[in-house]
Amino acid sequence: MMGTSAFSTGFSILCLLSTTALSLRFDLQSGHTRCIAEDIKVNSMSVGKYNVVGPSEGQKAPESHRVTARITSPYGNSIHYADNVESGNFAFTSSEGGDYLACFWAPEHKPPTTITVEFEWKTGVAAKDWSNVAKKGQIDVMELELRKLEDTIKSIHEEMFYLREREEEMQDLNRATNTRMAVLSGLSFIICLSVAGLQLWHLKNFFERKKIL
């Protein structure tokens, strides 16, 4: 949905960054792996679910249509693992910031088959179960919307600091890379001068021995 002004467009982008809700359907060939990455900041709630879709609407998937699912953190720690299943779900609070991977693998089949998977992944405010919040707190619709808005604003504020930290990390990396390149360039220049000097010295000695000079 496009905003009617620059402000509303920017606000929509920030909301997408801080409250991600990913929902997709994809085909997975037997014997192959499909991975989906999600950039999640530290201490963010994340929930997801997946299931194998039947050949037609309302039809159960065949017994051979099963997948193995694994969710891993940016440092390779396993968060969720399910082997040879038709469906599953996961929930966690991130302890590491960065790209989390959701990978799905389908076992080999002869003849090869195509498995359709539905996958939904929510992070941040989008991952919160607001229906339970409303039931437990016995709050009206207006108050619930205000709480959603408050949590969204907090999440946007945290996301801005997170993006600022990532930007500073990238700037530090660029500065370190530029410093290394400058040092390597200087070393290369010194080596080239040294090699040229040695060649001149060698030629001079050669000509002197041959009594050319």
C-alpha positions as a printed NumPy array, in Angstrom:
array([[  0.   ,   0.   ,   0.   ],
       [  1.491,   3.331,  -1.098],
       [  1.263,   6.32 ,   1.211],
       [ -0.256,   9.626,   0.204],
       [  2.725,  11.617,   1.403],
       [  6.439,  11.258,   2.045],
       [  5.794,  11.017,   5.786],
       [  3.242,   8.235,   5.514],
       [  5.491,   6.307,   3.108],
       [  8.445,   6.526,   5.493],
       [  6.265,   5.461,   8.41 ],
       [  5.084,   2.415,   6.458],
       [  8.679,   1.434,   5.714],
       [  9.65 ,   1.697,   9.38 ],
       [  6.66 ,  -0.382,  10.384],
       [  7.654,  -3.08 ,   7.907],
       [ 11.186,  -3.107,   9.322],
       [ 10.094,  -3.372,  12.937],
       [  7.018,  -5.587,  12.616],
       [  7.765,  -8.146,   9.938],
       [  5.064, -10.605,   8.894],
       [  6.287, -12.933,   6.155],
       [  3.759, -15.258,   4.537],
       [  4.516, -17.214,   1.39 ],
       [  3.935, -20.444,  -0.517],
       [  6.777, -22.087,  -2.41 ],
       [  7.576, -25.292,  -4.285],
       [ 10.321, -27.596,  -3.06 ],
       [ 11.839, -30.236,  -5.326],
       [ 12.614, -33.598,  -3.736],
       [ 16.266, -33.861,  -2.744],
       [ 16.64 , -30.075,  -2.599],
       [ 16.815, -27.421,   0.133],
       [ 15.16 , -24.013,   0.296],
       [ 16.271, -21.381,   2.828],
       [ 14.63 , -18.117,   3.844],
       [ 16.52 , -15.408,   5.775],
       [ 15.058, -12.876,   8.194],
       [ 17.037, -10.04 ,   9.763],
       [ 16.031,  -9.953,  13.45 ],
       [ 17.393,  -7.706,  16.168],
       [ 18.277,  -8.868,  19.686],
       [ 15.447,  -9.596,  22.167],
       [ 12.753,  -9.684,  19.467],
       [  9.898, -12.161,  19.677],
       [  9.5  , -14.414,  16.644],
       [  6.861, -17.026,  15.811],
       [  6.255, -19.12 ,  12.73 ],
       [  4.427, -22.072,  11.281],
       [  4.677, -24.217,   8.168],
       [  2.744, -27.016,   6.522],
       [  2.798, -29.138,   3.394],
       [ -0.064, -28.304,   1.035],
       [ -2.124, -31.025,  -0.601],
       [ -2.359, -31.458,  -4.401],
       [ -5.725, -29.682,  -4.442],
       [ -7.703, -27.432,  -2.104],
       [ -8.943, -29.296,   0.958],
       [ -7.058, -32.48 ,   0.053],
       [ -4.53 , -33.943,   2.487],
       [ -0.932, -34.212,   1.345],
       [  0.317, -37.745,   0.499],
       [  2.361, -39.585,   3.12 ],
       [  5.455, -39.236,   0.942],
       [  5.179, -35.439,   1.004],
       [  7.166, -34.612,   4.122],
       [  9.885, -32.068,   4.877],
       [ 12.704, -31.528,   7.343],
       [ 12.79 , -28.03 ,   8.84 ],
       [ 15.571, -26.251,  10.712],
       [ 15.76 , -22.72 ,  12.125],
       [ 19.263, -21.43 ,  12.902],
       [ 20.629, -18.24 ,  14.45 ],
       [ 23.203, -15.925,  12.803],
       [ 25.972, -17.824,  14.636],
       [ 24.674, -21.235,  13.536],
       [ 22.895, -22.254,  16.752],
       [ 19.897, -24.521,  16.155],
       [ 16.621, -23.035,  17.397],
       [ 14.1  , -25.443,  15.888],
       [ 14.44 , -28.802,  14.174],
       [ 11.785, -31.189,  12.891],
       [ 12.491, -34.25 ,  10.757],
       [ 10.124, -35.745,   8.176],
       [  7.016, -33.813,   9.214],
       [  3.917, -32.509,   7.464],
       [  3.608, -29.363,   9.577],
       [  5.19 , -27.6  ,  12.523],
       [  5.55 , -24.339,  14.392],
       [  8.218, -22.516,  16.35 ],
       [  8.594, -19.566,  18.707],
       [ 11.664, -17.928,  20.21 ],
       [ 13.083, -14.672,  21.525],
       [ 16.249, -13.76 ,  19.659],
       [ 19.464, -13.714,  21.683],
       [ 21.589, -12.732,  18.668],
       [ 21.128,  -9.961,  16.16 ],
       [ 21.401, -10.666,  12.43 ],
       [ 20.073, -13.012,   9.744],
       [ 18.127, -16.029,  11.03 ],
       [ 17.69 , -18.876,   8.544],
       [ 14.667, -21.114,   8.043],
       [ 15.672, -24.068,   5.846],
       [ 13.394, -26.775,   4.432],
       [ 14.641, -29.991,   2.873],
       [ 12.638, -32.641,   1.005],
       [ 13.972, -36.22 ,   0.87 ],
       [ 14.794, -37.917,  -2.418],
       [ 11.916, -39.47 ,  -4.348],
       [ 11.864, -41.668,  -7.443],
       [ 10.442, -40.363,  -9.63 ],
       [ 11.198, -36.806,  -8.415],
       [  8.254, -34.942,  -6.917],
       [  7.428, -31.327,  -6.105],
       [  6.208, -30.464,  -2.613],
       [  4.311, -27.241,  -1.946],
       [  4.949, -25.608,   1.432],
       [  3.096, -22.767,   3.14 ],
       [  5.274, -20.752,   5.511],
       [  4.435, -17.881,   7.852],
       [  7.009, -16.011,   9.939],
       [  6.245, -13.067,  12.224],
       [  8.664, -10.96 ,  14.262],
       [  8.397,  -7.996,  16.595],
       [  4.955,  -6.552,  17.295],
       [  3.434,  -8.72 ,  14.548],
       [  4.391, -11.833,  16.544],
       [  2.371, -10.81 ,  19.613],
       [ -0.924, -12.61 ,  20.208],
       [ -3.21 ,  -9.612,  20.627],
       [ -6.38 , -11.701,  20.921],
       [ -5.055, -13.288,  24.126],
       [ -3.97 ,  -9.884,  25.407],
       [ -7.521,  -8.604,  24.911],
       [ -9.07 , -11.636,  26.623],
       [ -6.741, -11.602,  29.618],
       [ -6.9  ,  -7.858,  30.129],
       [-10.626,  -7.54 ,  29.352],
       [ -9.952,  -4.369,  27.362],
       [-12.057,  -2.737,  24.653],
       [-11.152,  -2.318,  20.991],
       [ -9.921,   1.257,  21.346],
       [ -7.558,   0.415,  24.204],
       [ -6.276,  -2.621,  22.319],
       [ -5.48 ,  -0.501,  19.256],
       [ -3.719,   2.052,  21.461],
       [ -1.595,  -0.721,  22.997],
       [ -0.748,  -1.989,  19.522],
       [  0.265,   1.511,  18.491],
       [  2.377,   1.966,  21.632],
       [  4.2  ,  -1.322,  21.046],
       [  4.711,  -0.428,  17.372],
       [  6.226,   2.953,  18.274],
       [  8.539,   1.3  ,  20.824],
       [  9.555,  -1.276,  18.246],
       [ 10.252,   1.431,  15.639],
       [ 12.349,   3.346,  18.183],
       [ 14.385,   0.208,  18.974],
       [ 14.709,  -0.564,  15.265],
       [ 16.138,   2.894,  14.597],
       [ 18.825,   2.357,  17.254],
       [ 19.497,  -1.121,  15.85 ],
       [ 19.93 ,   0.248,  12.325],
       [ 22.184,   2.988,  13.669],
       [ 24.358,   0.37 ,  15.371],
       [ 24.526,  -1.672,  12.152],
       [ 25.483,   1.462,  10.232],
       [ 28.273,   2.217,  12.724],
       [ 29.525,  -1.361,  12.395],
       [ 29.605,  -1.014,   8.61 ],
       [ 31.444,   2.304,   8.877],
       [ 34.016,   0.738,  11.226],
       [ 34.438,  -2.128,   8.776],
       [ 34.896,   0.3  ,   5.867],
       [ 37.484,   2.317,   7.805],
       [ 39.375,  -0.845,   8.773],
       [ 39.261,  -2.071,   5.151],
       [ 40.51 ,   1.281,   3.834],
       [ 43.357,   1.259,   6.376],
       [ 44.393,  -2.268,   5.343],
       [ 44.248,  -1.311,   1.67 ],
       [ 46.431,   1.75 ,   2.321],
       [ 48.98 ,  -0.375,   4.201],
       [ 48.998,  -3.018,   1.445],
       [ 49.39 ,  -0.324,  -1.216],
       [ 52.347,   1.153,   0.67 ],
       [ 53.949,  -2.269,   1.072],
       [ 53.4  ,  -3.024,  -2.624],
       [ 55.047,   0.286,  -3.579],
       [ 58.047,  -0.396,  -1.307],
       [ 58.41 ,  -3.932,  -2.704],
       [ 58.259,  -2.616,  -6.289],
       [ 60.957,  -0.021,  -5.521],
       [ 63.096,  -2.684,  -3.828],
       [ 62.783,  -5.05 ,  -6.795],
       [ 63.61 ,  -2.23 ,  -9.244],
       [ 66.657,  -1.281,  -7.138],
       [ 67.865,  -4.89 ,  -7.044],
       [ 67.446,  -5.181, -10.805],
       [ 69.467,  -2.011, -11.37 ],
       [ 72.184,  -3.226,  -8.982],
       [ 72.287,  -6.604, -10.713],
       [ 72.525,  -4.996, -14.178],
       [ 75.237,  -2.623, -13.014],
       [ 77.307,  -5.498, -11.594],
       [ 76.73 ,  -7.522, -14.772],
       [ 77.909,  -4.72 , -17.034],
       [ 80.912,  -4.016, -14.813],
       [ 81.952,  -7.684, -14.96 ],
       [ 81.608,  -7.619, -18.724],
       [ 83.586,  -4.354, -18.708],
       [ 80.81 ,  -2.664, -20.639],
       [ 80.699,   0.198, -18.126]])
